[in-house]
Amino acid sequence: MCDAATPPKELANLVEVFRLALAVHSATEAHVLDLLLTRVGGPRTLSMIVTHTRIEHSAQRVAAERLLQIRPASLAWYEHAIALRDLVLDHASRSDRARWTFNDHLPAELHEALATEYARERMRVLGCTSPLDLAQRRDHRVPFNRADA
């Protein structure tokens, strides 16, 4: 989305692909992180990571939606596309640190169970009619409620 050689029509399609991929990822990750919080009572660092992850996903979603309102290949487009790329790269770097924190505080069996659940949930989300709506509902959820699972 940041390459000036990409045709404008393809840029708009890339935003839609990104939005769908983000929706699947964020809905799946929200589900797995909610499960994590129900299985592990602490430390507080874990709940802070979950909250921050939701905030980051929401910011990425808003940035992608802004791109839909801007003429592809315009200067404003590239400025917003670069800002979105920065949000995604920052999130990815924090994701590595979160994984290290999980390694420090969670047993290996729980890691494996959560990884399996992530794969299962991702396939379920991909099969639902609107991953975008599901992701938004999960990202804006306050504390995990077992009745919502």
BELGI-V928897 format. One record per run of one state. SS is the DSSP state (@ for helix, = for strand, . for the rest). FROM is the first residue (numbers start at 1). LEN is the number of residues. If there is no record, write none. Layout:
SS;FROM;LEN + SS;FROM;LEN
This chain:
.;1;7 + @;8;32 + .;40;4 + @;44;25 + .;69;6 + @;75;31 + .;106;2 + @;108;20 + .;128;3 + @;131;9 + .;140;6 + @;146;3 + .;149;1
